[in-house]
Amino acid sequence: MAIAAPSTSGTGQSTDPSRPSSGAAVPFREIIPDPSHPKIAGIANHDALSWCESRRRIAAPAWLINRLDKRNLEKPYKGFTVDGTVQEGIYSYAEDEGAPTEEAVTKAEALLSALSEEKSKRVKCGEVEDDDFRLWSNPELYVNPGLSTTILNYGLMLIVYVIGGLRLDECTETVQTAIHAILKASFSPEGYKKVLGCCLTNGFLGHLVNGPKVLNEHSYNFRLFSTPSVTRPWGYTFFGHHLCLAVVFFGKRMVIGPTFMGAEPDRIDEGPHAGLRLFKEEEMLSLRLMQSLPVKLQEKATLSKSVDGKSLPQDRWNPFDERHLGGARQDNRIVPYGKSLFQDPRMD
């Protein structure tokens, strides 16, 4: 039986700052929570691992942590469907899609050569076809630790937690740079700029809430799957707060997905990266699209008048995924309304 999602995130209080009700330029500093707010209270005293453990004692975050647990991976994997039946042949790929495979392989090999034996073992997380490839998550919560043991010569047992491949904020600058070189090789210049922007904005959020050990530009996990190759399938995942990338190469073909990119706030207004703003173009284009529709179509396209989900069915909202349907551990989700799109004669 699925665990029912809580109706709130467990962070509400009567003194919460007012949320923006309209417009794209509401000053974000007006809605930064107070340090005593339950959502961030005590974060200054935690690192990422201890912060996650502290959230297990609060009902709503504990629900999310439980959902993100590896044991809740949906098996067997099907992917999104409109009725539970996989439709074959929707996607097709040319033998050469122009993927930057050679450069990505070179950068991945450079990373491996820069790692110690222990870190090299940590970053290699199996084959690209393995279910573990789907163990991404987009909150700041540091979940799914792997437990390994080492027996010392004098008979005592040392327990070491190996968590999600390499955590960048636990690595040297050399390793951080090598991982970002792989990202940069995988994306267009514009795409990598957006990826880096998400990381930098996350660091700014850590500054705003005084939680730099939990939220920083390197609080992301990198995991490598299969041996980097120009002919055989391989890939990697890079994930953390508001940024999740799953990248697979196969010859000159590549797929980036699932992907999650977000920003909280959407801009940086002080410090060395002041002026950086993410998703402005996407925000304005979607707003203009909605405004361009006739009133009746606007009404039809509006799923909810509220952003808190109260007017949506229970299965269309929870306080963590909010209104999107592709959250972590939702790999096999059935989305029936997609069926009408494929069957609509106007789409022929």
C-alpha positions in Angstrom: 0.0 0.0 0.0 1.3 3.4 -0.9 2.1 5.7 1.9 -0.3 8.7 2.0 1.5 12.0 1.5 1.1 14.5 4.3 -1.1 17.5 3.6 1.7 19.9 4.6 5.5 19.9 4.6 5.4 20.2 8.4 6.9 23.7 8.3 3.8 25.9 8.6 3.5 28.5 11.3 1.3 31.5 11.8 4.2 34.0 11.4 5.2 32.7 8.0 6.0 35.6 5.6 3.4 36.1 3.0 3.9 34.2 -0.2 3.9 36.0 -3.5 0.5 35.9 -5.1 1.3 37.1 -8.6 4.0 38.5 -10.8 7.5 37.2 -11.5 9.5 39.8 -9.7 8.4 39.6 -6.1 11.5 40.4 -4.0 12.6 37.1 -2.6 14.1 38.6 0.5 10.5 39.4 1.7 9.8 35.7 1.9 13.0 34.3 3.4 12.0 32.3 6.5 13.1 33.4 9.9 16.0 31.4 11.4 13.5 29.9 13.9 11.2 28.7 11.2 10.8 24.9 11.5 12.0 24.4 7.9 15.5 25.6 8.7 15.7 25.9 12.5 19.2 24.6 13.6 20.5 24.1 10.1 23.7 26.1 11.0 24.7 23.4 13.4 24.4 20.5 10.9 26.3 19.0 8.0 24.3 17.4 5.2 24.3 13.9 6.8 23.3 15.0 10.3 20.6 17.4 8.8 19.0 14.5 7.1 19.0 12.5 10.3 17.4 15.4 12.1 14.6 15.5 9.6 13.7 11.9 10.3 12.3 13.1 13.6 9.7 15.3 11.8 6.7 13.6 10.3 6.5 15.1 6.8 10.3 15.1 5.9 10.4 11.6 7.4 7.7 10.6 4.9 9.8 12.0 2.0 13.0 10.4 3.3 11.2 7.0 3.5 9.9 7.5 -0.1 13.3 8.2 -1.4 14.8 5.0 0.2 16.3 2.6 -2.3 13.8 -0.1 -1.3 11.0 2.0 -2.9 12.4 1.9 -6.4 9.6 0.7 -8.6 10.4 -2.7 -10.2 10.3 -3.8 -12.9 11.0 -0.5 -14.5 8.5 0.6 -17.2 8.6 4.3 -17.3 5.8 6.7 -17.7 2.7 5.3 -19.5 -0.8 6.5 -20.2 -2.5 3.3 -19.1 0.3 1.0 -17.7 1.2 -0.4 -21.1 4.5 0.5 -22.6 4.2 2.0 -26.1 7.1 0.8 -28.3 8.6 2.9 -31.1 7.9 6.3 -29.7 11.6 7.3 -29.8 14.1 6.6 -32.5 17.8 7.5 -32.7 20.2 7.8 -35.6 23.5 5.9 -35.3 25.2 9.3 -35.0 23.3 11.9 -33.1 26.4 14.1 -32.7 26.9 13.3 -29.0 30.1 14.6 -27.5 31.1 11.1 -26.4 34.8 11.3 -27.0 35.3 14.4 -25.0 33.1 13.1 -22.2 35.1 9.8 -22.1 38.4 11.8 -22.0 37.1 13.9 -19.0 35.7 10.8 -17.2 39.1 9.0 -17.6 40.9 12.1 -16.3 38.6 12.0 -13.2 39.4 8.4 -12.5 43.1 8.9 -12.9 42.9 11.7 -10.3 41.1 9.7 -7.7 42.5 7.6 -4.9 41.8 3.9 -5.0 39.1 4.3 -2.3 37.4 7.2 -4.1 37.6 5.3 -7.4 35.7 2.4 -5.8 33.1 4.8 -4.4 32.4 6.6 -7.7 31.8 3.3 -9.6 28.3 2.4 -8.8 27.6 -0.6 -11.1 26.4 -0.9 -14.7 24.3 1.7 -16.5 21.4 -0.8 -16.8 21.3 -1.3 -13.0 18.3 -0.1 -11.0 20.7 2.0 -8.9 21.0 4.4 -11.8 17.5 5.6 -10.8 18.5 6.6 -7.3 18.4 10.3 -7.8 16.7 12.8 -5.5 16.2 16.5 -5.6 15.8 17.8 -2.0 18.8 18.7 0.2 18.3 15.5 2.1 21.4 13.2 2.0 19.8 9.8 1.6 20.5 6.1 0.7 23.8 5.5 2.5 25.6 2.4 1.6 27.2 0.6 4.6 30.5 -1.0 4.3 32.7 -2.6 7.0 36.5 -2.9 7.5 38.0 -5.3 10.0 41.0 -3.7 11.8 44.1 -5.8 12.7 43.3 -5.6 16.4 39.9 -7.1 16.0 37.7 -4.1 16.1 35.2 -3.3 13.4 35.3 0.1 11.7 32.0 1.1 10.0 32.3 3.4 7.1 29.3 5.1 5.3 29.7 5.3 1.6 27.0 7.6 0.3 25.9 8.0 -3.3 29.2 7.9 -5.0 31.3 11.0 -4.6 29.9 14.0 -2.7 31.6 17.0 -4.2 31.8 19.0 -0.9 33.7 16.1 0.6 36.3 16.1 -2.3 39.3 18.2 -3.2 39.1 21.1 -5.5 40.9 19.0 -8.1 38.2 16.4 -8.0 35.4 19.0 -8.1 36.9 20.5 -11.1 37.3 17.1 -12.8 33.7 16.3 -12.3 32.5 19.7 -13.6 34.7 19.1 -16.7 32.6 16.0 -17.4 29.4 18.0 -17.1 30.8 20.8 -19.3 31.8 18.2 -21.9 28.3 16.7 -21.9 26.3 19.9 -22.4 26.2 22.8 -24.8 27.8 26.0 -23.4 24.3 27.3 -22.6 23.3 24.1 -21.0 26.4 23.9 -18.8 25.9 27.6 -17.8 22.5 26.7 -16.5 23.8 23.6 -14.6 26.5 25.7 -13.0 24.0 28.4 -12.3 21.9 25.9 -10.3 24.9 25.0 -8.3 25.9 28.6 -7.6 22.3 29.6 -6.6 22.2 26.6 -4.2 25.3 28.0 -2.6 23.6 31.4 -2.3 20.6 29.8 -0.7 22.9 28.2 1.9 24.3 31.7 2.6 20.8 33.1 3.0 19.6 30.5 5.5 23.0 30.2 7.3 23.4 26.5 6.3 26.5 26.3 4.1 27.4 22.8 5.2 24.0 21.6 4.0 23.4 23.8 1.0 26.4 24.9 -1.1 27.6 24.9 -4.7 29.2 21.5 -4.2 26.5 19.7 -2.2 25.9 17.2 -5.1 26.6 13.5 -5.6 28.3 12.2 -8.7 28.0 8.5 -9.6 29.6 6.7 -12.5 28.0 3.7 -14.2 29.8 1.3 -16.5 33.3 2.0 -18.0 33.5 5.2 -20.1 33.6 4.1 -23.7 33.1 5.5 -27.2 31.3 2.3 -28.3 29.6 0.7 -25.3 26.8 2.2 -23.0 27.9 4.1 -20.0 26.7 7.1 -18.0 26.6 9.1 -14.8 24.2 10.8 -12.4 24.8 14.2 -10.7 22.1 15.1 -8.2 21.3 17.2 -5.2 19.1 20.1 -4.2 17.2 21.4 -7.2 19.5 19.8 -9.7 19.4 16.2 -10.9 21.0 15.0 -14.1 21.0 11.4 -15.5 23.2 11.1 -18.6 23.7 8.0 -20.8 26.1 7.7 -23.7 26.0 4.9 -26.3 28.4 5.6 -29.2 27.5 8.9 -30.7 24.1 8.9 -29.1 23.2 10.3 -25.7 20.1 10.8 -23.5 19.8 13.3 -20.6 16.9 12.2 -18.4 15.3 12.3 -16.0 16.3 15.9 -15.4 15.4 18.3 -12.6 16.5 21.9 -12.5 15.3 24.5 -10.1 16.4 27.6 -8.2 15.5 28.9 -4.8 15.6 31.9 -5.1 15.8 32.3 -8.8 18.4 35.0 -8.7 21.5 36.1 -6.8 21.6 39.8 -5.7 24.9 40.0 -3.8 28.4 38.6 -3.7 30.7 37.5 -6.5 27.8 36.1 -8.6 25.4 39.0 -8.2 23.2 39.4 -11.2 22.8 35.7 -12.0 19.2 34.8 -12.6 17.9 31.4 -13.8 14.9 30.5 -15.9 13.8 34.0 -16.7 13.3 33.1 -20.4 11.3 29.9 -19.5 9.2 31.9 -17.0 8.3 34.7 -19.3 7.7 32.4 -22.3 5.2 30.3 -20.4 3.5 33.4 -19.0 3.2 34.9 -22.5 1.8 31.6 -23.8 -0.9 31.5 -21.2 -1.8 35.1 -21.7 -2.0 34.6 -25.5 -4.8 32.0 -25.1 -8.5 32.9 -25.4 -10.1 33.1 -22.0 -11.9 29.8 -22.4 -8.7 28.0 -23.2 -6.9 29.7 -20.3 -9.6 28.3 -18.0 -9.3 24.8 -19.5 -5.5 24.9 -19.2 -5.6 26.0 -15.5 -5.5 23.0 -13.3 -5.7 24.9 -10.1 -6.3 28.5 -8.9 -4.0 27.9 -5.9 -0.4 26.9 -5.7 -0.9 24.9 -2.4 -2.8 22.1 -4.1 -6.0 22.4 -2.2 -8.1 22.4 -5.4 -6.2 19.5 -7.0 -6.9 15.8 -6.5 -4.7 14.1 -3.9 -2.7 12.2 -6.5 -1.9 15.4 -8.3 -0.1 17.1 -5.5 2.0 16.6 -2.4 4.0 19.3 -0.5 7.4 18.1 -1.9 6.7 17.4 -5.6 3.9 20.0 -5.6 2.3 19.9 -9.0 4.8 18.0 -11.1 4.3 14.3 -11.7 7.9 13.2 -12.3 9.2 13.1 -8.7 11.8 10.7 -7.5 10.5 7.1 -7.0 7.7 7.9 -9.5 9.4 6.0 -12.4 6.3 3.9 -13.4 3.7 6.6 -12.9 0.6 6.3 -15.0 -0.6 9.7 -16.4 -4.0 9.0 -18.0 -4.5 12.5 -19.3 -1.7 12.1 -21.7 -3.8 9.6 -23.6 -6.2 12.3 -24.8 -3.3 14.2 -26.3 -2.2 11.3 -28.5 -5.8 10.5 -29.5 -6.9 14.0 -30.2 -7.6 14.2 -33.9 -6.4 17.8 -33.9 -2.9 16.5 -33.2 -2.8 14.4 -36.4 
